């Protein structure tokens, strides 16, 4: 059924579809599933190049087992905020974490960042992160120290002596600017090579072209980031269909 859990046979069909180079939408159509279901399934289990049906199925069984153990028998689960589907939120968090890992961020740092992004308050204490992620305080401490050093989160004073860790609305802007500055350093290094290798030589021409290309991309990135910065601080408008408009 479209709303039920994926079966092992369906996972095998997903793996076969990926091997045949099919798009997620086509795989979903053949299985009678939403495209988002296929996307989440693949991204949280290694991505399109590393997805394996047997490993994905066992990983899902382990996650289900851990969740059952985490909730004591007879305990009432907290009501989801805004009527959200708890399972759908959890799956989304796993998918987003995988995407951050594919961008080069370590797993625990990715989990913490995803947790902060998907929290309405935009900030959590260390103990709240420990409870949500079911990890040790030491793991959270190491993750937040790394994320703060990269400018991805900030500390803010909470009640009493508790510190809260928050995601800044400007984090993506700062990340884009940092990437652009890194590119300008690459361009400068390429131009330095022109002088070392001698002007008008094939190698020097190649390096000069690299520098020109990188300069153009970096300048365009900075300009676009500056123009779009206000988007990070605006409230998206909902369209008549209930979806968020791009403005």
Secondary structure as a PSIPRED ss2 file (coil, helix, strand):
# PSIPRED VFORMAT (PSIPRED V4.0)

   1 X C   1.000  0.000  0.000
   2 X C   1.000  0.000  0.000
   3 X C   1.000  0.000  0.000
   4 X C   1.000  0.000  0.000
   5 X C   1.000  0.000  0.000
   6 X C   1.000  0.000  0.000
   7 X C   1.000  0.000  0.000
   8 X H   0.000  1.000  0.000
   9 X H   0.000  1.000  0.000
  10 X H   0.000  1.000  0.000
  11 X H   0.000  1.000  0.000
  12 X H   0.000  1.000  0.000
  13 X H   0.000  1.000  0.000
  14 X H   0.000  1.000  0.000
  15 X H   0.000  1.000  0.000
  16 X H   0.000  1.000  0.000
  17 X H   0.000  1.000  0.000
  18 X H   0.000  1.000  0.000
  19 X H   0.000  1.000  0.000
  20 X C   1.000  0.000  0.000
  21 X C   1.000  0.000  0.000
  22 X C   1.000  0.000  0.000
  23 X C   1.000  0.000  0.000
  24 X H   0.000  1.000  0.000
  25 X H   0.000  1.000  0.000
  26 X H   0.000  1.000  0.000
  27 X H   0.000  1.000  0.000
  28 X H   0.000  1.000  0.000
  29 X H   0.000  1.000  0.000
  30 X H   0.000  1.000  0.000
  31 X H   0.000  1.000  0.000
  32 X C   1.000  0.000  0.000
  33 X C   1.000  0.000  0.000
  34 X C   1.000  0.000  0.000
  35 X H   0.000  1.000  0.000
  36 X H   0.000  1.000  0.000
  37 X H   0.000  1.000  0.000
  38 X H   0.000  1.000  0.000
  39 X H   0.000  1.000  0.000
  40 X H   0.000  1.000  0.000
  41 X H   0.000  1.000  0.000
  42 X H   0.000  1.000  0.000
  43 X H   0.000  1.000  0.000
  44 X C   1.000  0.000  0.000
  45 X C   1.000  0.000  0.000
  46 X C   1.000  0.000  0.000
  47 X C   1.000  0.000  0.000
  48 X C   1.000  0.000  0.000
  49 X C   1.000  0.000  0.000
  50 X C   1.000  0.000  0.000
  51 X C   1.000  0.000  0.000
  52 X C   1.000  0.000  0.000
  53 X H   0.000  1.000  0.000
  54 X H   0.000  1.000  0.000
  55 X H   0.000  1.000  0.000
  56 X H   0.000  1.000  0.000
  57 X H   0.000  1.000  0.000
  58 X H   0.000  1.000  0.000
  59 X H   0.000  1.000  0.000
  60 X H   0.000  1.000  0.000
  61 X H   0.000  1.000  0.000
  62 X H   0.000  1.000  0.000
  63 X H   0.000  1.000  0.000
  64 X H   0.000  1.000  0.000
  65 X H   0.000  1.000  0.000
  66 X H   0.000  1.000  0.000
  67 X H   0.000  1.000  0.000
  68 X H   0.000  1.000  0.000
  69 X H   0.000  1.000  0.000
  70 X H   0.000  1.000  0.000
  71 X C   1.000  0.000  0.000
  72 X C   1.000  0.000  0.000
  73 X C   1.000  0.000  0.000
  74 X C   1.000  0.000  0.000
  75 X C   1.000  0.000  0.000
  76 X C   1.000  0.000  0.000
  77 X C   1.000  0.000  0.000
  78 X C   1.000  0.000  0.000
  79 X C   1.000  0.000  0.000
  80 X C   1.000  0.000  0.000
  81 X H   0.000  1.000  0.000
  82 X H   0.000  1.000  0.000
  83 X H   0.000  1.000  0.000
  84 X C   1.000  0.000  0.000
  85 X C   1.000  0.000  0.000
  86 X H   0.000  1.000  0.000
  87 X H   0.000  1.000  0.000
  88 X H   0.000  1.000  0.000
  89 X H   0.000  1.000  0.000
  90 X H   0.000  1.000  0.000
  91 X H   0.000  1.000  0.000
  92 X H   0.000  1.000  0.000
  93 X H   0.000  1.000  0.000
  94 X H   0.000  1.000  0.000
  95 X H   0.000  1.000  0.000
  96 X H   0.000  1.000  0.000
  97 X H   0.000  1.000  0.000
  98 X H   0.000  1.000  0.000
  99 X H   0.000  1.000  0.000
 100 X H   0.000  1.000  0.000
 101 X H   0.000  1.000  0.000
 102 X H   0.000  1.000  0.000
 103 X C   1.000  0.000  0.000
 104 X C   1.000  0.000  0.000
 105 X C   1.000  0.000  0.000
 106 X C   1.000  0.000  0.000
 107 X H   0.000  1.000  0.000
 108 X H   0.000  1.000  0.000
 109 X H   0.000  1.000  0.000
 110 X H   0.000  1.000  0.000
 111 X H   0.000  1.000  0.000
 112 X H   0.000  1.000  0.000
 113 X H   0.000  1.000  0.000
 114 X H   0.000  1.000  0.000
 115 X H   0.000  1.000  0.000
 116 X H   0.000  1.000  0.000
 117 X H   0.000  1.000  0.000
 118 X C   1.000  0.000  0.000
 119 X C   1.000  0.000  0.000
 120 X C   1.000  0.000  0.000
 121 X C   1.000  0.000  0.000
 122 X C   1.000  0.000  0.000
 123 X E   0.000  0.000  1.000
 124 X E   0.000  0.000  1.000
 125 X E   0.000  0.000  1.000
 126 X H   0.000  1.000  0.000
 127 X H   0.000  1.000  0.000
 128 X H   0.000  1.000  0.000
 129 X H   0.000  1.000  0.000
 130 X H   0.000  1.000  0.000
 131 X H   0.000  1.000  0.000
 132 X H   0.000  1.000  0.000
 133 X H   0.000  1.000  0.000
 134 X C   1.000  0.000  0.000
 135 X C   1.000  0.000  0.000
 136 X C   1.000  0.000  0.000
 137 X H   0.000  1.000  0.000
 138 X H   0.000  1.000  0.000
 139 X H   0.000  1.000  0.000
 140 X H   0.000  1.000  0.000
 141 X H   0.000  1.000  0.000
 142 X H   0.000  1.000  0.000
 143 X H   0.000  1.000  0.000
 144 X H   0.000  1.000  0.000
 145 X H   0.000  1.000  0.000
 146 X H   0.000  1.000  0.000
 147 X H   0.000  1.000  0.000
 148 X H   0.000  1.000  0.000
 149 X H   0.000  1.000  0.000
 150 X C   1.000  0.000  0.000
 151 X C   1.000  0.000  0.000
 152 X C   1.000  0.000  0.000
 153 X C   1.000  0.000  0.000
 154 X E   0.000  0.000  1.000
 155 X E   0.000  0.000  1.000
 156 X E   0.000  0.000  1.000
 157 X E   0.000  0.000  1.000
 158 X C   1.000  0.000  0.000
 159 X C   1.000  0.000  0.000
 160 X C   1.000  0.000  0.000
 161 X C   1.000  0.000  0.000
 162 X C   1.000  0.000  0.000
 163 X E   0.000  0.000  1.000
 164 X E   0.000  0.000  1.000
 165 X E   0.000  0.000  1.000
 166 X E   0.000  0.000  1.000
 167 X C   1.000  0.000  0.000
 168 X C   1.000  0.000  0.000
 169 X C   1.000  0.000  0.000
 170 X C   1.000  0.000  0.000
 171 X H   0.000  1.000  0.000
 172 X H   0.000  1.000  0.000
 173 X H   0.000  1.000  0.000
 174 X H   0.000  1.000  0.000
 175 X H   0.000  1.000  0.000
 176 X H   0.000  1.000  0.000
 177 X H   0.000  1.000  0.000
 178 X H   0.000  1.000  0.000
 179 X H   0.000  1.000  0.000
 180 X H   0.000  1.000  0.000
 181 X H   0.000  1.000  0.000
 182 X H   0.000  1.000  0.000
 183 X H   0.000  1.000  0.000
 184 X H   0.000  1.000  0.000
 185 X H   0.000  1.000  0.000
 186 X H   0.000  1.000  0.000
 187 X H   0.000  1.000  0.000
 188 X H   0.000  1.000  0.000
 189 X H   0.000  1.000  0.000
 190 X H   0.000  1.000  0.000
 191 X H   0.000  1.000  0.000
 192 X H   0.000  1.000  0.000
 193 X H   0.000  1.000  0.000
 194 X H   0.000  1.000  0.000
 195 X H   0.000  1.000  0.000
 196 X H   0.000  1.000  0.000
 197 X H   0.000  1.000  0.000
 198 X C   1.000  0.000  0.000
 199 X C   1.000  0.000  0.000
 200 X C   1.000  0.000  0.000
 201 X C   1.000  0.000  0.000
 202 X H   0.000  1.000  0.000
 203 X H   0.000  1.000  0.000
 204 X H   0.000  1.000  0.000
 205 X H   0.000  1.000  0.000
 206 X H   0.000  1.000  0.000
 207 X H   0.000  1.000  0.000
 208 X H   0.000  1.000  0.000
 209 X H   0.000  1.000  0.000
 210 X H   0.000  1.000  0.000
 211 X H   0.000  1.000  0.000
 212 X H   0.000  1.000  0.000
 213 X H   0.000  1.000  0.000
 214 X H   0.000  1.000  0.000
 215 X H   0.000  1.000  0.000
 216 X H   0.000  1.000  0.000
 217 X H   0.000  1.000  0.000
 218 X H   0.000  1.000  0.000
 219 X H   0.000  1.000  0.000
 220 X H   0.000  1.000  0.000
 221 X H   0.000  1.000  0.000
 222 X H   0.000  1.000  0.000
 223 X H   0.000  1.000  0.000
 224 X H   0.000  1.000  0.000
 225 X H   0.000  1.000  0.000
 226 X H   0.000  1.000  0.000
 227 X H   0.000  1.000  0.000
 228 X H   0.000  1.000  0.000
 229 X H   0.000  1.000  0.000
 230 X H   0.000  1.000  0.000
 231 X H   0.000  1.000  0.000
 232 X H   0.000  1.000  0.000
 233 X H   0.000  1.000  0.000
 234 X C   1.000  0.000  0.000
 235 X C   1.000  0.000  0.000
 236 X C   1.000  0.000  0.000
 237 X C   1.000  0.000  0.000
 238 X E   0.000  0.000  1.000
 239 X C   1.000  0.000  0.000
 240 X C   1.000  0.000  0.000
 241 X C   1.000  0.000  0.000
 242 X C   1.000  0.000  0.000
 243 X C   1.000  0.000  0.000
 244 X E   0.000  0.000  1.000
 245 X C   1.000  0.000  0.000
 246 X C   1.000  0.000  0.000
 247 X C   1.000  0.000  0.000
